[in-house]
């Protein structure tokens, strides 16, 4: 079945550092890919998405590019802030698999001032 | 636009008791998901509805868990009898048909003692 694998955390960075959180997927067909974020005490919310190969999703300074050749969707940000501290989840949605939305295990990011 | 509403926010029960969670999705969203999120893990899909029909319930422990979505709107998830390992956050999400872009409620944190 479809699956998503993320790098394990926690990832601890200093403010203004560069962030990369790796995500790879296994899927039949051509899924849509997402990054969701969960801030402390809050529900999951969509951060960005990409629906086809080579698409780049971006939001709030975060970016991720849909790489079909490496089945990856790595999340990046050039300069993190303390307010970016959260848990980040990579997810895929496959319309040819019953429209299931499948999540990775999550990566906790801690940004220190 | 009102978001996904869930209740209660917190629930503590003893093992072997029963519990029910309620979810009101965003108006017009045909797809409704229930996820179980154990501390430190990614959300695990329990059941997915399309309108009032079940699309996938392959990971729902049907000997103790049940869910319904009457009239294709509100949904309830029930556990009877609860076990200690059911302690988790139960997340409800809804999505417009054909997008995979899910909107999550705040979740219900269940503690089984």
Interface residues (C-beta under 8 A of the other chain):
Chain A: X4 X6 X32 X34 X36 X42 X43 X44 X45 X46 X49 X89 X93 X95 X98 X99 X100 X101 X102 X103 X104 X105 X106
Chain B: X4 X31 X33 X35 X40 X41 X42 X43 X44 X45 X48 X50 X55 X56 X91 X93 X95 X98 X99 X100 X101 X102 X103 X104 X105 X106 X107
